[in-house]
Each structure stands twice: as C-alpha cells, then as structure tokens.
C-alpha cells in the first residue's frame, strides 16, 4: 500500500500533521502485515509519481492533502486502484474519503472570539486549493457574517511557520488595531504568537489567537494555544482501515465518515 502526500517532500519534515498521519496509518498496516510505501507528489512531479502507482505494484493508495486540479488525483480517481482520500477530495472528483468537520471547527473558533468581545478579527488561512482549508475559512467567515461582521481580512499561507509570520505581518499592516486572529494551523498560530510578541502586542490581552490541530506544540507555546482539535490519529487510522477493506475481497465501503472537531480553550484566547 502507498501513502501519497500531495506536497513537496520537505513538508513531511516541517509539518507535524503529516508525521502524525503516517505514523497512525503505519500502526494499522503493521497490525495487518501490510507493507507501506510513502511518496510525495506535487502537480509538477505527478508525472514521475504516476507510473509506479498504476503499473500494478501498488494495491491501494491513501491520498493526503489532495488539491484542486492535481493531475495525480484525477488519474487515480479513474484508475480502478482502491483509493481513499484522507480529507474531502477536490470538487468534481469522486473518491471515497474520510473527513474532519473543518467547517464546524471554523464556526467554533469564530463563536469563541465573538463571545470574548473581539471585533477586529483577521485570518491566516491555509492554501485555497485545499478543500480542508477552504472549509475552515468558510465556517469561520460565515459565522462572523451572521454576526454582522463582513470584509474580514484574510492572509493565505501554506500551514507552515514562515507563512504564519508573513501572514501576521500582513495583518498588522492591514489592520493595526487587530484584536483577534484565527490561524488555520497550530504551526501558523505559533508563528503569529512570535510575530505579535516582536511587535509589542500582548496575547491574549491585546490580541487573541486561535490555531487549528491541537498538535503537541500547542501546549508548549507561550501562552499556551487555544486551538481547534482534530483527531488526527483516529482520522488516519479510520481512513487506512477503510482502504484495507476496499483492498480485500469484502469490497469497498462507500461510506464517507466525517469526524467531529472540538475547540480546546487554553491561554491565548
């Protein structure tokens, strides 16, 4: 079986989410005696990744971070190989999947900030081509809109540290009186904390910050990070078990489970 992460290879080592996903999947496969191959494939490198996957040597593929217009995703969807997407697949691609309720996670973050009296709110969102990132942003912005708050500034990042720094710097220039930030990953939220500290802003007294993931790092930031928990290990394990089922004689399950997300309140908001 293969895990294909639709990201550049260096992201496997800089984004803790992928390490947690691969580790959880590997534990399930080890229990079933199934070997695992791990590959990365961006849109630019998909022509290199495709032949090994469709030539017959791989009997199932777990896709992670499938993006819009990614050639490999389109090819695999039509290949007949058992495939399960960890995360909602791009619009127009029919693939069985397991998803997180990212939209509801965004809603919970927005409601928490509104209940805390925050009114000058900015966002550091994930890549707009990634369905999970769009859903988090949509859930957040729609909840603010229901409260009469529109035109919310949004900086886009890639879930990584550098993009969190750049996004927070952009928000500070765009809205000098910002009093709350929702970042679509804990890594970007931690970068926002550091950037705010360098700018002389106190968290949460001046600016509240909420992340997304509930990664182990969220408990080590100063202040500790309020975040939206997604059950990463359960997510990866369930997707892997469903893929194994589709690889067996029992046949494929067309269920597309959605796991709940949960706001975890700590010190930053």
C-alpha positions as CSV (number, residue, x, y, z in Angstrom):
1,X,0.0,0.0,0.0
2,X,1.1,3.6,-0.6
3,X,0.5,6.8,1.1
4,X,0.8,9.7,-1.3
5,X,1.1,13.2,0.2
6,X,0.3,15.9,-2.4
7,X,3.0,18.2,-1.1
8,X,6.7,18.9,-1.7
9,X,8.9,16.3,0.1
10,X,10.3,18.9,2.6
11,X,6.8,19.4,4.0
12,X,6.9,15.9,5.5
13,X,9.7,17.1,7.8
14,X,8.4,20.6,8.6
15,X,4.7,19.9,9.1
16,X,3.9,17.7,12.2
17,X,0.4,16.9,10.8
18,X,1.9,14.6,8.1
19,X,4.2,12.7,10.5
20,X,1.2,12.1,12.8
21,X,-0.9,10.8,9.9
22,X,1.8,8.5,8.5
23,X,2.6,7.1,11.9
24,X,-1.0,6.3,12.7
25,X,-1.6,4.7,9.3
26,X,1.6,2.6,9.7
27,X,0.4,1.2,13.0
28,X,-2.8,-0.1,11.4
29,X,-0.9,-1.6,8.5
30,X,1.7,-3.3,10.7
31,X,-1.1,-5.0,12.6
32,X,-2.3,-6.4,9.2
33,X,1.1,-7.3,7.9
34,X,0.8,-4.8,5.1
35,X,4.0,-3.0,3.9
36,X,3.9,0.7,3.4
37,X,5.5,3.0,0.8
38,X,5.4,6.8,1.3
39,X,5.5,9.1,-1.7
40,X,5.1,12.8,-2.3
41,X,3.7,14.3,-5.4
42,X,3.1,17.9,-6.3
43,X,1.3,18.9,-9.5
44,X,4.7,19.4,-11.1
45,X,6.1,15.9,-10.1
46,X,2.9,13.9,-10.7
47,X,4.1,12.5,-14.0
48,X,7.0,10.9,-12.1
49,X,4.8,9.6,-9.3
50,X,2.0,8.1,-11.5
51,X,3.7,5.2,-13.2
52,X,4.8,3.3,-10.0
53,X,1.3,3.7,-8.7
54,X,-0.7,2.5,-11.7
55,X,1.7,-0.2,-13.1
56,X,0.4,-2.9,-10.8
57,X,2.9,-2.9,-7.9
58,X,0.6,-0.9,-5.5
59,X,-2.7,-2.4,-4.4
60,X,-4.1,0.6,-2.7
61,X,-3.4,4.3,-2.2
62,X,-4.2,6.6,0.7
63,X,-4.2,10.2,-0.6
64,X,-3.4,13.1,1.8
65,X,-3.8,16.8,1.0
66,X,-5.4,16.2,-2.4
67,X,-5.7,19.6,-4.1
68,X,-7.8,21.1,-6.9
69,X,-6.6,20.4,-10.4
70,X,-3.9,17.9,-9.2
71,X,-3.1,15.6,-12.1
72,X,-2.3,12.6,-10.0
73,X,-5.6,12.9,-8.1
74,X,-7.6,12.9,-11.4
75,X,-5.6,9.9,-12.7
76,X,-6.0,7.8,-9.6
77,X,-9.8,8.5,-9.4
78,X,-10.1,6.9,-12.9
79,X,-7.5,4.1,-12.4
80,X,-9.6,1.4,-10.8
81,X,-7.0,1.1,-8.0
82,X,-8.5,1.2,-4.5
83,X,-8.1,4.8,-3.3
84,X,-9.2,6.5,-0.1
85,X,-8.7,10.3,0.4
86,X,-7.8,11.5,3.9
87,X,-9.8,14.7,3.6
88,X,-12.6,15.7,1.3
89,X,-11.4,15.4,-2.3
90,X,-11.5,18.4,-4.6
91,X,-14.9,19.3,-6.1
92,X,-15.7,17.2,-9.1
93,X,-13.5,14.2,-8.1
94,X,-15.5,11.2,-6.9
95,X,-13.3,9.4,-4.4
96,X,-14.3,7.7,-1.1
97,X,-12.9,9.7,1.8
98,X,-12.8,10.4,5.5
99,X,-13.0,14.0,6.5
100,X,-12.9,16.2,9.6
101,X,-15.7,18.7,10.2
102,X,-13.4,21.6,9.3
103,X,-16.3,24.0,8.7
104,X,-17.7,23.4,12.2
105,X,-14.2,23.9,13.6
106,X,-14.1,27.3,11.9
107,X,-17.5,28.1,13.3
108,X,-16.4,27.2,16.9
109,X,-13.4,29.4,16.6
110,X,-15.4,32.4,15.4
111,X,-18.1,32.0,18.1
112,X,-15.4,31.9,20.8
113,X,-13.8,35.1,19.6
114,X,-17.2,36.8,19.3
115,X,-18.2,35.8,22.8
116,X,-14.9,37.2,24.0
117,X,-15.9,40.6,22.6
118,X,-13.3,40.6,19.8
119,X,-14.4,42.8,16.9
120,X,-11.2,43.5,14.8
121,X,-10.6,40.0,13.6
122,X,-8.2,38.7,10.9
123,X,-7.5,35.3,9.5
124,X,-4.3,33.4,8.4
125,X,-5.9,30.8,6.1
126,X,-4.5,27.7,4.5
127,X,-4.0,27.1,0.8
128,X,-7.2,28.0,-1.0
129,X,-6.9,25.0,-3.4
130,X,-7.1,22.6,-0.4
131,X,-10.7,21.7,0.5
132,X,-10.0,21.4,4.2
133,X,-8.5,24.9,4.2
134,X,-11.5,26.3,2.3
135,X,-13.9,24.6,4.7
136,X,-12.2,26.1,7.8
137,X,-12.2,29.5,6.3
138,X,-15.8,29.3,5.1
139,X,-17.1,28.1,8.5
140,X,-15.2,31.0,10.2
141,X,-16.3,33.8,7.9
142,X,-19.9,32.6,7.6
143,X,-20.2,32.7,11.4
144,X,-18.8,36.2,11.5
145,X,-21.1,37.3,8.7
146,X,-24.1,36.1,10.7
147,X,-22.9,38.4,13.5
148,X,-22.8,41.3,11.0
149,X,-19.0,41.2,10.5
150,X,-18.0,41.2,6.8
151,X,-14.9,42.2,4.9
152,X,-12.7,40.3,7.3
153,X,-9.0,40.5,6.1
154,X,-7.6,37.1,5.1
155,X,-3.9,36.3,4.6
156,X,-3.2,33.0,2.9
157,X,-0.4,30.6,4.0
158,X,0.7,27.0,3.4
159,X,0.2,25.9,7.1
160,X,4.0,26.4,7.6
161,X,5.9,28.7,10.1
162,X,7.2,31.2,7.5
163,X,3.8,31.8,6.0
164,X,2.4,32.3,9.6
165,X,5.0,35.0,10.1
166,X,4.3,36.7,6.8
167,X,0.5,36.4,7.3
168,X,0.7,38.0,10.7
169,X,2.9,40.8,9.5
170,X,0.4,41.5,6.7
171,X,-2.5,41.6,9.1
172,X,-0.7,44.0,11.4
173,X,-0.1,46.3,8.4
174,X,-3.6,46.0,7.1
175,X,-5.3,46.3,10.5
176,X,-3.1,48.0,13.1
177,X,-5.8,47.6,15.8
178,X,-6.4,43.9,15.2
179,X,-7.6,42.2,18.4
180,X,-8.0,38.6,17.3
181,X,-6.5,36.2,14.8
182,X,-7.7,32.7,13.6
183,X,-4.9,30.7,12.1
184,X,-5.7,27.6,10.1
185,X,-2.9,25.5,11.7
186,X,-1.1,25.4,15.0
187,X,2.2,26.0,13.3
188,X,1.0,29.2,11.7
189,X,-0.7,30.2,15.0
190,X,2.6,29.7,16.9
191,X,4.4,31.9,14.3
192,X,1.7,34.5,14.8
193,X,2.4,34.5,18.6
194,X,6.1,35.1,17.9
195,X,5.3,37.9,15.5
196,X,2.9,39.6,17.8
197,X,5.4,39.4,20.6
198,X,8.1,41.1,18.5
199,X,5.6,43.8,17.6
200,X,4.9,44.5,21.3
201,X,1.4,43.0,21.3
202,X,0.3,41.0,24.3
203,X,-1.6,37.8,23.9
204,X,-4.4,37.5,24.8
205,X,-4.7,40.9,26.4
206,X,-4.2,42.8,23.1
207,X,-4.7,40.1,20.5
208,X,-6.4,36.7,20.9
209,X,-5.0,33.9,18.8
210,X,-6.7,30.6,17.9
211,X,-5.0,27.8,16.0
212,X,-6.2,24.6,14.4
213,X,-5.0,21.0,15.0
214,X,-4.4,20.7,18.8
215,X,-0.9,19.4,18.0
216,X,1.6,18.7,20.8
217,X,3.3,22.0,20.1
218,X,0.1,23.9,21.1
219,X,0.7,23.0,24.7
220,X,4.3,24.3,24.6
221,X,3.8,27.8,23.2
222,X,3.8,30.8,25.5
223,X,1.0,31.5,26.1
224,X,-0.4,28.0,25.5
225,X,-2.5,27.9,22.4
226,X,-6.3,27.9,22.2
227,X,-7.0,25.7,19.2
228,X,-9.5,23.5,17.3
229,X,-8.8,19.9,17.9
230,X,-8.9,17.5,15.0
231,X,-8.5,13.8,15.9
232,X,-5.5,13.2,13.6
233,X,-4.6,9.7,14.7
234,X,-8.2,8.5,14.6
235,X,-8.7,10.1,11.2
236,X,-5.6,8.4,9.7
237,X,-6.4,5.0,11.3
238,X,-10.0,5.1,10.1
239,X,-9.1,6.0,6.5
240,X,-6.5,3.3,6.5
241,X,-8.9,0.6,7.8
242,X,-11.5,1.6,5.2
243,X,-8.9,1.4,2.4
244,X,-7.8,-2.0,3.6
245,X,-11.4,-3.1,3.4
246,X,-11.7,-1.9,-0.2
247,X,-8.5,-3.9,-1.0
248,X,-9.9,-7.1,0.4
249,X,-12.5,-9.5,-1.0
250,X,-15.1,-7.8,1.2
251,X,-15.2,-5.0,-1.3
252,X,-15.1,-1.2,-1.0
253,X,-17.1,0.8,1.5
254,X,-18.6,3.9,0.0
255,X,-19.2,5.5,3.4
256,X,-17.5,8.9,3.8
257,X,-17.3,9.4,7.6
258,X,-16.8,12.9,9.0
259,X,-15.1,13.2,12.4
260,X,-16.0,16.0,14.8
261,X,-13.7,18.8,15.7
262,X,-13.6,20.5,19.1
263,X,-12.4,23.8,20.5
264,X,-9.8,23.4,23.1
265,X,-9.5,26.6,25.3
266,X,-6.1,27.4,26.7
267,X,-4.4,30.8,27.4
268,X,-4.1,32.5,24.0
269,X,-7.8,33.3,23.5
